[in-house]
């Protein structure tokens, strides 16, 4: 259980890192898009813990990276499938 919480926390921290780097001011931090990114970062960390159940240092780092890039990856897949459906 504690290992799963570490993955969720690291995914969330990856999202926090992205949000802090991309925000241009305090107003950007209050937007729904940034809040959504934080929530999805934690969810991506949880999904990573399900897919890779070995609790080791490289997987913790990859959970952080997944939280950082996870939202962009998911949005790209959704846009691609929407384009294929409209064709």
Buried (B, 14 or more C-beta within 10 A) or exposed (E): EEBBEBBBBBBBBBBBBBBEEEBEEEEEBEEEEBEEBBEBBBBBBBBBBEEBEEEEEEBBEBBBBBBBBBBEEEEEEEEEEEEEEEE
